[in-house]
Amino acid sequence: MKIEGYNHIPEITKELDYLNKHQVAIGYFGENESRLLTIVGANEFGATIKPKNGKWLWIPTKECPRGKGPKDIQGLFIPKGHRVACVNNNGKLVAYFYLSKLVHIPARPFIRQAYMNNKAKYTKLVRHGLTQIFLGRLTGEQLLNRLGLVCTADIAKASIRLKHPANRPVTIERKGSDNPLVDTGELQRKVTYKILHV
């Protein structure tokens, strides 16, 4: 049996060449010292945080307005002999910040867990994608985009599913939830991918 008119070798070669010169980077992107990368790194690998300036770390309580720091709160003071910063609210002291010399954040490796739990799926996706490229049904760029979308979804899911190590009670109280990596949803929204030329 003779098959005629099937010569996709130039197109296949072009797509394989594209894959050879490009890769997909998955995760979180920003400047080296960005707030988001600091949060991701501290959670993925663990961290011990100490005050940069001054004697104390100021840890917001559930009473503290979201996004406000000590300099933003009028009338804030530290009662003598206590490790809290309060505001006098009509004769009642309301704690806005706990004071601490350091905070230890345990490792919560959600990115590595997402990869380890889905390695076989990614291998299958790439193999299937290569088959589709050989059949002329997919481009190298489309394959990398598919891989990026699947991986970012898996990282977001892993961050939601991770339950241990649990947050400290003070953090649970402020967040109103005991899910260690879910607060504002930023970790889930900001995970992304880029196709890079190598």
Order of alpha helices (4+ residues) and beta strands (2+ residues): alpha-beta-alpha-beta-beta-beta-beta-beta-alpha-alpha-alpha-alpha-beta
